[in-house]
Amino acid sequence: MSSEDSIAEDYDEIADEYADFYDTPAGKLYLHITTEQIHSYLEKFGDPITVLDIGCGQCTVARRLADRVSIKRFDGVDISTEMVERARHHLKESTIESTQIECADLRTYEYANGEYDIVLAQGNVASYVDVSPFLEQISSALKPGGYGFVSVITRHRYILRSLWTDDWNAFVRAFNGDQVNDRDGVPMTPYRVDALKSYIEDVNNLELVDIYPKVSYLNQLPESHQTTLMNEHWEEIKQIELENANSPDNYHGTQTEFVVRRPSPNDDDEYSV
Ligand SMILES: C[S@@+](CC[C@H](N)C(=O)[O-])C[C@H]1O[C@@H](n2cnc3c(N)ncnc32)[C@H](O)[C@@H]1O
């Protein structure tokens, strides 16, 4: 079985569990921080926007964004048939004018070039594939002046989790940046923030605009602690994590968002990090 078949099967198996995650306190926090931060960039676009979601899963982030911004076209790609089926079902109830979800491997899928105001690559998708061609795809799919949002779980997360679970081998692999299994058992590469940053800097027609941690510490606690803390201090925690995401020198997130932008001929210098 090829690795892409195995990723598709892994995600087929956990499709329901994945949806349930967004109902947990940790999932709600993740979704809140993710969409608040992305939304702050969308204010730059006056008109209804076009969105591509790579490794879209059940399109949870895009559906939440659509509650606040007008989306005229939404295209999603995901390799898991179970994820795609659920995405199509949920999108029927959204306000988005035109939606198309393809079940395909993102590495071979032919994206429309230069047609999207934003490209989402959320939930660690970059860690399952060879990252340089993946970043090139984002650059060509974007309109000049469009933004990409690439989130990864960094190696801090795996290092911390291996220490909680006394898994010395996992600790060594994560520390070295070697392949590990993520929470759902899917093999992936845990990125160092500076490594991903330099990959982005090497891509033509893509500039790095911002890097911020999202859900930096709380997700690392054992689940029972997490739930108690988040249930008791939900409003304060949302506030603390948003402040954390906005702190310019905080590169130590265990979930990190990289905001990239395709330069436009009309640019001045205001965008780079
Ligand atoms: C962790 S989930 C994130 C889903 C969604 N972006 C979110 O934030 O909720 C990763 C998704 O990437 C998809 N994926 C992984 N490798 C892929 C590939 N080669 N082509 C297309 N989709 C892929 C998986 O099927 C899965 O739905």
The ligand as an ORCA input file, in Angstrom:
! r2SCAN-3c Opt
* xyz 0 1
  C      -5.315     16.959     10.415
  S      -6.472     16.929      9.107
  C      -6.884     18.659      8.921
  C      -8.222     18.864      8.254
  C      -8.666     20.324      8.112
  N      -7.735     21.100      7.308
  C      -8.849     20.959      9.471
  O      -8.072     21.880      9.807
  O      -9.775     20.566     10.182
  C      -5.400     16.664      7.726
  C      -6.171     16.413      6.422
  O      -5.212     16.358      5.361
  C      -5.649     15.357      4.450
  N      -4.475     14.920      3.679
  C      -3.319     14.370      4.145
  N      -2.498     14.095      3.116
  C      -3.156     14.474      1.978
  C      -2.837     14.415      0.579
  N      -1.674     13.905      0.154
  N      -3.744     14.913     -0.301
  C      -4.926     15.425      0.118
  N      -5.297     15.472      1.416
  C      -4.418     15.012      2.327
  C      -6.220     14.258      5.354
  O      -7.100     13.383      4.671
  C      -6.921     15.088      6.430
  O      -8.291     15.313      6.147
*
